[in-house]
Amino acid sequence: MSAPANSGSFYTGIPIFRGFGSLMDPALYAPLPDDWMIGVADIVESTKAIAAQRYKAVNMAGAAVIAAVTNALEGREFPFVFGGDGAGFAVSAEDVDLAREALAATATWVREDLDLIMRVAQVPVSAVRAQGLDVRVARFGPSPHVAYAMFSGGGLGWAEAAMKRGEFTVAPAPAGTQPDLSGLSCRFEEIPSVRGLMLSVLIVPANGADPAAFRNTIEDIIGLVERSPDAGRPVPSGGPELRWPPGGLDYEARARRGGSLTVRRIAVLARTLGAYVIMRFGINIGGFKPAVYVEQLVENSDFRKYDDGLRMILDCSPDLERALARRLEMAAAADIVRYGLHRQDAAMMTCFTPAASRSDHVHFIDGARGGYASAATALKATLV
Protein backbone atom coordinates (compact mmCIF):
# COMPACT_ATOMS: atom_id res chain seq x y z
CA MET A 1 0.00 0.00 0.00
CA SER A 2 1.44 3.37 -0.97
CA ALA A 3 1.78 6.43 1.20
CA PRO A 4 -0.76 9.25 0.96
CA ALA A 5 -0.05 11.32 -2.12
CA ASN A 6 0.56 14.62 -0.35
CA SER A 7 3.34 15.49 -2.73
CA GLY A 8 4.45 18.62 -0.94
CA SER A 9 5.21 16.97 2.37
CA PHE A 10 5.75 13.25 1.72
CA TYR A 11 9.55 13.19 1.59
CA THR A 12 10.24 15.85 4.20
CA GLY A 13 7.76 14.10 6.46
CA ILE A 14 9.90 10.94 6.65
CA PRO A 15 11.83 10.93 9.96
CA ILE A 16 15.63 11.14 9.64
CA PHE A 17 17.65 8.27 11.12
CA ARG A 18 21.24 8.76 12.25
CA GLY A 19 22.84 5.37 12.80
CA PHE A 20 23.92 3.94 9.43
CA GLY A 21 24.00 0.44 10.91
CA SER A 22 20.20 0.46 11.17
CA LEU A 23 19.58 1.17 7.49
CA MET A 24 18.18 -2.32 6.81
CA ASP A 25 15.31 -1.78 9.26
CA PRO A 26 12.20 -1.85 7.03
CA ALA A 27 10.35 0.42 9.46
CA LEU A 28 12.59 3.32 8.35
CA TYR A 29 11.31 3.15 4.75
CA ALA A 30 8.10 4.68 3.42
CA PRO A 31 6.59 3.71 0.02
CA LEU A 32 6.49 6.45 -2.60
CA PRO A 33 3.03 7.80 -3.42
CA ASP A 34 1.43 6.12 -6.43
CA ASP A 35 1.55 9.24 -8.59
CA TRP A 36 5.27 9.87 -8.15
CA MET A 37 7.82 9.41 -10.92
CA ILE A 38 11.27 7.85 -10.79
CA GLY A 39 14.11 9.42 -12.75
CA VAL A 40 17.21 7.46 -13.74
CA ALA A 41 20.33 8.34 -15.71
CA ASP A 42 23.62 6.69 -16.55
CA ILE A 43 26.59 7.07 -18.84
CA VAL A 44 26.67 4.71 -21.82
CA GLU A 45 29.95 2.77 -21.96
CA SER A 46 31.23 4.38 -18.79
CA THR A 47 33.80 1.57 -18.57
CA LYS A 48 35.46 2.89 -21.73
CA ALA A 49 35.44 6.44 -20.40
CA ILE A 50 37.04 5.25 -17.18
CA ALA A 51 39.63 3.26 -19.11
CA ALA A 52 40.47 6.55 -20.84
CA GLN A 53 40.95 8.08 -17.36
CA ARG A 54 37.93 10.35 -17.66
CA TYR A 55 36.87 9.78 -14.07
CA LYS A 56 36.09 13.43 -13.34
CA ALA A 57 33.94 13.79 -16.44
CA VAL A 58 31.93 10.68 -15.57
CA ASN A 59 31.36 11.85 -11.98
CA MET A 60 30.51 15.37 -13.11
CA ALA A 61 27.84 13.96 -15.42
CA GLY A 62 26.25 11.91 -12.63
CA ALA A 63 26.24 14.82 -10.19
CA ALA A 64 24.89 17.15 -12.90
CA VAL A 65 21.62 15.21 -12.94
CA ILE A 66 21.05 15.95 -9.26
CA ALA A 67 22.12 19.59 -9.57
CA ALA A 68 19.90 20.20 -12.61
CA VAL A 69 16.80 18.68 -11.02
CA THR A 70 17.42 20.46 -7.69
CA ASN A 71 17.73 23.81 -9.44
CA ALA A 72 14.69 23.12 -11.63
CA LEU A 73 12.67 22.39 -8.49
CA GLU A 74 13.96 25.62 -6.91
CA GLY A 75 15.50 23.81 -3.98
CA ARG A 76 12.49 21.71 -2.99
CA GLU A 77 13.69 18.52 -1.31
CA PHE A 78 13.34 15.26 -3.20
CA PRO A 79 14.97 11.84 -2.75
CA PHE A 80 18.06 11.19 -4.89
CA VAL A 81 21.11 8.97 -4.99
CA PHE A 82 24.45 9.51 -6.73
CA GLY A 83 25.82 6.39 -8.39
CA GLY A 84 29.16 7.56 -9.76
CA ASP A 85 28.35 7.21 -13.47
CA GLY A 86 24.71 8.16 -13.04
CA ALA A 87 21.96 9.01 -10.60
CA GLY A 88 18.48 8.04 -9.52
CA PHE A 89 15.74 10.13 -7.92
CA ALA A 90 12.00 10.47 -7.46
CA VAL A 91 9.70 13.48 -7.78
CA SER A 92 6.09 14.27 -7.08
CA ALA A 93 3.44 14.43 -9.79
CA GLU A 94 3.61 18.23 -9.72
CA ASP A 95 7.33 18.20 -10.51
CA VAL A 96 7.41 15.56 -13.25
CA ASP A 97 7.55 18.03 -16.16
CA LEU A 98 10.27 20.13 -14.55
CA ALA A 99 12.34 17.03 -13.86
CA ARG A 100 11.86 15.77 -17.43
CA GLU A 101 13.10 19.08 -18.84
CA ALA A 102 16.12 19.01 -16.52
CA LEU A 103 16.94 15.42 -17.52
CA ALA A 104 16.63 16.19 -21.23
CA ALA A 105 18.81 19.30 -20.92
CA THR A 106 21.43 17.45 -18.89
CA ALA A 107 21.66 14.67 -21.48
CA THR A 108 22.33 17.29 -24.16
CA TRP A 109 24.90 19.12 -22.02
CA VAL A 110 26.72 15.88 -21.21
CA ARG A 111 26.96 15.06 -24.93
CA GLU A 112 28.04 18.52 -26.05
CA ASP A 113 30.29 19.61 -23.18
CA LEU A 114 31.61 16.36 -21.73
CA ASP A 115 31.63 14.27 -24.92
CA LEU A 116 29.76 11.44 -23.20
CA ILE A 117 26.43 9.81 -23.94
CA MET A 118 23.91 9.82 -21.12
CA ARG A 119 20.74 7.73 -21.08
CA VAL A 120 17.84 9.27 -19.17
CA ALA A 121 14.38 7.93 -18.39
CA GLN A 122 11.31 8.59 -16.25
CA VAL A 123 9.51 5.56 -14.88
CA PRO A 124 6.10 5.76 -13.18
CA VAL A 125 5.93 4.23 -9.73
CA SER A 126 2.82 2.41 -10.96
CA ALA A 127 4.94 0.63 -13.60
CA VAL A 128 7.28 -0.59 -10.87
CA ARG A 129 4.44 -1.87 -8.73
CA ALA A 130 2.96 -3.66 -11.73
CA GLN A 131 6.13 -5.81 -11.61
CA GLY A 132 5.48 -6.77 -8.00
CA LEU A 133 8.27 -4.48 -6.81
CA ASP A 134 8.23 -1.24 -4.82
CA VAL A 135 10.15 1.96 -4.25
CA ARG A 136 10.52 2.75 -0.58
CA VAL A 137 12.52 5.67 0.76
CA ALA A 138 14.30 6.44 4.03
CA ARG A 139 16.28 9.52 5.07
CA PHE A 140 19.75 9.06 6.55
CA GLY A 141 21.36 12.02 8.28
CA PRO A 142 25.18 11.77 8.29
CA SER A 143 25.24 15.17 9.99
CA PRO A 144 22.75 17.62 11.47
CA HIS A 145 22.86 19.58 8.19
CA VAL A 146 21.84 17.16 5.43
CA ALA A 147 19.87 13.98 4.85
CA TYR A 148 20.44 11.56 1.99
CA ALA A 149 17.81 9.23 0.56
CA MET A 150 18.10 5.47 0.87
CA PHE A 151 16.00 3.34 -1.52
CA SER A 152 14.66 -0.18 -1.06
CA GLY A 153 12.06 -2.42 -2.66
CA GLY A 154 13.87 -3.30 -5.89
CA GLY A 155 12.09 -0.64 -7.91
CA LEU A 156 15.00 1.70 -8.52
CA GLY A 157 17.14 -1.15 -9.84
CA TRP A 158 14.28 -2.31 -12.09
CA ALA A 159 13.82 1.24 -13.42
CA GLU A 160 17.51 1.43 -14.34
CA ALA A 161 17.34 -1.93 -16.11
CA ALA A 162 14.25 -0.80 -18.00
CA MET A 163 16.06 2.36 -19.10
CA LYS A 164 18.95 0.27 -20.41
CA ARG A 165 16.43 -1.80 -22.40
CA GLY A 166 15.26 1.41 -24.07
CA GLU A 167 12.01 1.76 -22.12
CA PHE A 168 10.57 5.00 -20.66
CA THR A 169 13.24 7.02 -22.49
CA VAL A 170 13.40 10.79 -22.20
CA ALA A 171 14.75 12.27 -25.43
CA PRO A 172 17.64 14.73 -25.16
CA ALA A 173 16.77 18.41 -25.46
CA PRO A 174 17.57 20.31 -28.67
CA ALA A 175 21.22 21.08 -29.37
CA GLY A 176 22.56 23.97 -27.36
CA THR A 177 20.17 23.50 -24.45
CA GLN A 178 21.93 23.82 -21.13
CA PRO A 179 20.54 22.91 -17.71
CA ASP A 180 20.91 25.16 -14.70
CA LEU A 181 23.94 23.65 -12.96
CA SER A 182 24.52 26.50 -10.53
CA GLY A 183 26.43 25.30 -7.49
CA LEU A 184 28.02 22.28 -9.19
CA SER A 185 31.81 22.10 -8.92
CA CYS A 186 34.80 19.79 -8.49
CA ARG A 187 37.45 22.15 -7.13
CA PHE A 188 39.12 19.86 -4.60
CA GLU A 189 42.10 17.69 -5.40
CA GLU A 190 42.02 13.91 -5.19
CA ILE A 191 41.97 12.49 -1.67
CA PRO A 192 44.81 9.95 -1.20
CA SER A 193 44.30 6.93 1.02
CA VAL A 194 45.97 7.11 4.43
CA ARG A 195 45.17 3.53 5.51
CA GLY A 196 46.38 1.66 2.44
CA LEU A 197 43.68 1.76 -0.22
CA MET A 198 40.39 3.30 -1.26
CA LEU A 199 37.89 0.49 -1.65
CA SER A 200 34.72 0.85 -3.72
CA VAL A 201 32.09 -1.58 -2.48
CA LEU A 202 28.87 -2.60 -4.23
CA ILE A 203 26.66 -5.35 -2.76
CA VAL A 204 23.25 -6.40 -4.10
CA PRO A 205 20.97 -9.34 -3.26
CA ALA A 206 21.35 -12.49 -5.33
CA ASN A 207 18.29 -13.53 -7.32
CA GLY A 208 15.90 -15.29 -4.97
CA ALA A 209 18.01 -14.48 -1.91
CA ASP A 210 16.33 -14.80 1.48
CA PRO A 211 15.65 -11.20 2.63
CA ALA A 212 16.58 -12.00 6.22
CA ALA A 213 19.90 -13.53 5.17
CA PHE A 214 20.68 -10.54 2.94
CA ARG A 215 19.85 -8.13 5.74
CA ASN A 216 22.12 -10.03 8.11
CA THR A 217 24.96 -9.93 5.60
CA ILE A 218 24.66 -6.18 5.06
CA GLU A 219 24.51 -5.57 8.80
CA ASP A 220 27.58 -7.79 9.27
CA ILE A 221 29.52 -5.84 6.64
CA ILE A 222 28.57 -2.47 8.11
CA GLY A 223 29.42 -3.71 11.61
CA LEU A 224 32.77 -5.03 10.44
CA VAL A 225 33.62 -1.63 8.99
CA GLU A 226 32.31 0.47 11.86
CA ARG A 227 34.06 -1.62 14.53
CA SER A 228 37.40 -1.62 12.78
CA PRO A 229 40.07 1.03 13.41
CA ASP A 230 41.40 0.13 9.97
CA ALA A 231 38.57 1.81 8.03
CA GLY A 232 36.91 5.18 7.92
CA ARG A 233 35.41 7.91 5.83
CA PRO A 234 37.62 8.81 2.89
CA VAL A 235 37.54 12.54 3.60
CA PRO A 236 40.16 13.66 6.18
CA SER A 237 39.11 15.87 9.08
CA GLY A 238 40.78 18.88 7.50
CA GLY A 239 38.99 18.35 4.21
CA PRO A 240 40.54 17.62 0.81
CA GLU A 241 43.43 19.64 -0.53
CA LEU A 242 42.47 22.82 -2.36
CA ARG A 243 44.77 24.26 -5.03
CA TRP A 244 44.57 27.08 -7.54
CA PRO A 245 43.83 26.84 -10.36
CA PRO A 246 41.67 23.82 -9.51
CA GLY A 247 41.96 20.59 -11.46
CA GLY A 248 38.23 20.75 -12.25
CA LEU A 249 38.42 24.25 -13.73
CA ASP A 250 37.32 23.25 -17.21
CA TYR A 251 34.36 21.21 -15.98
CA GLU A 252 33.10 24.03 -13.81
CA ALA A 253 33.45 26.47 -16.70
CA ARG A 254 31.43 24.16 -18.94
CA ALA A 255 28.74 23.95 -16.29
CA ARG A 256 28.23 27.72 -16.29
CA ARG A 257 25.75 29.48 -18.53
CA GLY A 258 26.36 32.47 -20.75
CA GLY A 259 29.22 33.61 -22.95
CA SER A 260 31.92 31.71 -24.75
CA LEU A 261 33.82 28.92 -23.04
CA THR A 262 36.86 31.23 -22.82
CA VAL A 263 34.84 33.89 -21.03
CA ARG A 264 33.42 31.29 -18.68
CA ARG A 265 36.90 29.94 -17.92
CA ILE A 266 38.11 33.42 -17.03
CA ALA A 267 35.09 33.94 -14.77
CA VAL A 268 35.71 30.63 -13.02
CA LEU A 269 39.42 31.43 -12.64
CA ALA A 270 38.55 34.69 -10.92
CA ARG A 271 35.85 33.13 -8.76
CA THR A 272 38.00 30.20 -7.68
CA LEU A 273 40.97 32.47 -6.94
CA GLY A 274 38.81 34.43 -4.53
CA ALA A 275 37.54 31.22 -2.94
CA TYR A 276 41.08 29.84 -2.68
CA VAL A 277 42.36 32.94 -0.88
CA ILE A 278 39.40 32.91 1.51
CA MET A 279 39.83 29.22 2.30
CA ARG A 280 43.65 29.26 2.39
CA PHE A 281 43.85 32.11 4.90
CA GLY A 282 40.63 31.35 6.79
CA ILE A 283 39.02 34.70 6.04
CA ASN A 284 35.50 35.10 7.45
CA ILE A 285 33.22 36.98 5.06
CA GLY A 286 29.70 37.81 6.12
CA GLY A 287 28.01 34.60 7.18
CA PHE A 288 30.68 32.40 5.58
CA LYS A 289 33.32 30.92 7.88
CA PRO A 290 35.87 28.67 6.13
CA ALA A 291 36.55 26.53 9.22
CA VAL A 292 32.84 25.83 9.67
CA TYR A 293 32.41 25.10 5.96
CA VAL A 294 35.22 22.51 6.00
CA GLU A 295 33.82 20.88 9.12
CA GLN A 296 30.40 20.62 7.46
CA LEU A 297 31.95 19.39 4.21
CA VAL A 298 33.54 16.45 6.02
CA GLU A 299 30.35 15.62 7.94
CA ASN A 300 28.08 16.02 4.90
CA SER A 301 30.15 13.80 2.58
CA ASP A 302 28.10 11.10 0.90
CA PHE A 303 30.45 8.11 0.98
CA ARG A 304 27.99 5.35 1.85
CA LYS A 305 24.42 4.74 0.77
CA TYR A 306 21.77 2.15 0.01
CA ASP A 307 19.79 1.99 -3.23
CA ASP A 308 18.58 -1.60 -3.57
CA GLY A 309 22.14 -2.46 -2.62
CA LEU A 310 24.93 -1.17 -0.41
CA ARG A 311 27.50 1.25 -1.85
CA MET A 312 30.51 2.50 0.07
CA ILE A 313 33.84 4.22 -0.57
CA LEU A 314 36.16 3.28 2.27
CA ASP A 315 39.68 4.29 3.17
CA CYS A 316 40.80 0.98 4.63
CA SER A 317 43.75 -1.27 5.29
CA PRO A 318 44.56 -4.27 3.05
CA ASP A 319 43.82 -6.55 6.02
CA LEU A 320 40.29 -5.18 6.40
CA GLU A 321 39.75 -5.38 2.64
CA ARG A 322 40.65 -9.08 2.77
CA ALA A 323 38.28 -9.62 5.72
CA LEU A 324 35.44 -7.92 3.83
CA ALA A 325 36.18 -9.98 0.72
CA ARG A 326 36.13 -13.23 2.72
CA ARG A 327 32.77 -12.38 4.29
CA LEU A 328 31.32 -11.48 0.89
CA GLU A 329 32.72 -14.62 -0.75
CA MET A 330 30.92 -16.72 1.86
CA ALA A 331 27.64 -14.90 1.27
CA ALA A 332 28.01 -15.16 -2.50
CA ALA A 333 28.70 -18.91 -2.26
CA ALA A 334 25.45 -19.22 -0.29
CA ASP A 335 23.56 -17.31 -3.04
CA ILE A 336 22.79 -14.45 -0.68
CA VAL A 337 24.66 -11.61 -2.40
CA ARG A 338 26.38 -10.57 -5.58
CA TYR A 339 29.15 -8.04 -5.11
CA GLY A 340 31.91 -6.04 -6.74
CA LEU A 341 35.01 -4.53 -5.14
CA HIS A 342 37.41 -2.09 -6.75
CA ARG A 343 40.74 -1.06 -5.24
CA GLN A 344 42.41 2.29 -5.91
CA ASP A 345 44.77 4.73 -4.24
CA ALA A 346 42.53 7.77 -3.89
CA ALA A 347 38.99 9.13 -3.81
CA MET A 348 37.53 12.24 -5.43
CA MET A 349 34.80 14.66 -4.53
CA THR A 350 32.18 16.41 -6.65
CA CYS A 351 30.30 19.17 -4.85
CA PHE A 352 26.89 20.78 -5.09
CA THR A 353 26.79 23.96 -3.04
CA PRO A 354 23.75 26.10 -3.89
CA ALA A 355 24.96 28.76 -1.42
CA ALA A 356 28.24 28.64 0.48
CA SER A 357 26.64 30.36 3.48
CA ARG A 358 24.15 27.49 3.91
CA SER A 359 24.99 24.32 5.82
CA ASP A 360 23.21 21.85 3.51
CA HIS A 361 25.89 21.65 0.81
CA VAL A 362 26.35 18.10 -0.49
CA HIS A 363 29.56 16.35 -1.47
CA PHE A 364 29.54 13.18 -3.54
CA ILE A 365 32.46 10.78 -3.03
CA ASP A 366 33.65 8.20 -5.53
CA GLY A 367 36.85 6.30 -6.13
CA ALA A 368 39.38 8.24 -8.20
CA ARG A 369 40.34 5.31 -10.46
CA GLY A 370 37.00 3.88 -11.50
CA GLY A 371 35.04 3.87 -8.27
CA TYR A 372 31.47 2.62 -8.26
CA ALA A 373 31.42 2.05 -12.03
CA SER A 374 34.41 -0.30 -11.83
CA ALA A 375 32.87 -2.09 -8.82
CA ALA A 376 29.73 -2.58 -10.92
CA THR A 377 31.84 -4.03 -13.72
CA ALA A 378 33.41 -6.46 -11.23
CA LEU A 379 29.94 -7.43 -10.03
CA LYS A 380 28.69 -8.06 -13.58
CA ALA A 381 31.69 -10.34 -14.18
CA THR A 382 30.40 -12.65 -11.43
CA LEU A 383 27.13 -13.12 -13.32
CA VAL A 384 28.73 -14.55 -16.46
Secondary structure, 3 states (H helix, E strand, C coil): CCCCCCCCCCCCCCCEECCHHHCCCHHHCEECCCCCEEEEEEECCHHHHHHCCCHHHHHHHHHHHHHHHHHHCCCCCCCEEECCCEEEEEECHHHHHHHHHHHHHHHHHHHHHCCCCEEEEEEEHHHHHCCCCECEEEEECCCCCCCEEEEECEHHHHHHHHHHCCCCECCCCCCCCCCCCCCEECCECCEECCCCEEEEEEEEECCCCCHHHHHHHHHHHHHHHHHCCCEECCCCCCCCCECCCCCCHHHHHHHCCCCCHHHHHHHHHHHHHHHHHHHHCCCCECCECHHHHHHHHHHHEECEEEECCEEEEEEECHHHHHHHHHHHHHHHHCCCEEEEEEEECEEEEEEECCCCCCCCCEEEEEECCCHHHHHHHHHHHCCC
